[in-house]
Amino acid sequence: MSIKQSTVRVTRWHGSQHPTFSIITRDMKKEGLRPYMWENGANFRYAVRSHGYDKVMYVIEGTVEITLPDSNQRLSLRAGDRVDIPAGVRHGANVGISGAKCVEAAVAAQR
């Protein structure tokens, strides 16, 4: 029996190259993910919500602050940083003052 992890995890960028769309999407595809890119202008806010799937998101340019209201946490992400958000975890997002470009994907359910 596997236990579902409900902890949000941030992985900071440590690559020797600047994080680019092609580098990040290549790495995501190696994990079996189907990434897509989105971008927003400065100070855009996403309302708190949750998903029925695990979510992986990388910041390519700019900054994004992930808010976790149930644990009263704020996670600041910059270019190259990755956040893994388990299904059912309520979260919101605030785009930084320079806007942001991100790549994200849903993690396929394990069978």
N, C-alpha and C positions, 0 to 999 in steps of 0.2 A: 504494500500500500504506500503510495507516495503522498507526502504532505505538501500542500500548495503553499509556496512562499508568498507572503503578502507585504514584503518589505520593498520599498522603492529603492533602487540602487543607482548611484551616479558613478560613472567611470570617466576620469579625466583623460584628455588627449595627451599621449606621450610619444606620438610618432615623430620621426625625424623630419618629415615633410609637413608643410602646411596642410591642414585638413581641407580637402577639396571634395566636391560632389562626386567625382569619379572614384577617388580613393575610398570614400565612405560607402558608396553604393556597392562597390566591388566587395568590400568586407561584409556588408549586410547580405549580399547574394550568396557568399560563401556559407553563411549561416542558414541559408534556405529562406531568407526573407524576400519580400517583394516591395522594395522601397518606393516611395513617391516623395516629391519635394513640394513644399509650400513656403510661402513668404508673406510677411506682413510688415506694414510700416511702423514707425515709431509709436510706442506706448499702446499698441493694440492689446486688448484684454480678452482672454477666453474665459467664459463663465465656468464655475466648478461643475464637473460632470464625472462620470465613470463609464467604463466600457466593459463589454462582456468578453473581452480578449486581452491578452498581455500586449503591451505596447512598447516598442523600442523607438527612441527618437535621438537623433544627433543634431547638434547645432552646427551649421556650416559657416555662417557669417552672423555677426551681431551677438546679442545676448538675449536669454530668455530666463525668466524666473518662474519656476514651478511652485505652486502653492498647494499645500496638503492640509486642508482645514481640519481634518479629523485628528491630526497629530500636531497641529499648530506649527508646521515647519514651512520654510521657504528654501528652495534649492536654486542657487544661481549657476547658470550654465553659460559657457562661452564657446567660441569656435572649437570644434572637435570633441566637445564633451558629449557623453551619451547618458541617457536616463532610461531605465527599465521600469515600467509601471505595470504591476500585476493587475489582472482583471478585477474589477470591483472596487479598486482604490479610487476614492474621490480626489480629483485634482483640477486645478485651474492653471492658467499660464498668463504671464505678463511679458510682452515683448519690450525690449530695452529701447533706449532713446535713439539708437541708430537703426532700428528695425531688426529683422532677423530672417535668415533663410535656414530652413530645417529639412531634414529627411527623416521620415518615419515609416514604420511598418507594423502590422499586426503579426503576432507570433501565432503560427498555426497550432491548434490544439494537438497535444500528444495522444496517440492512440495506443 
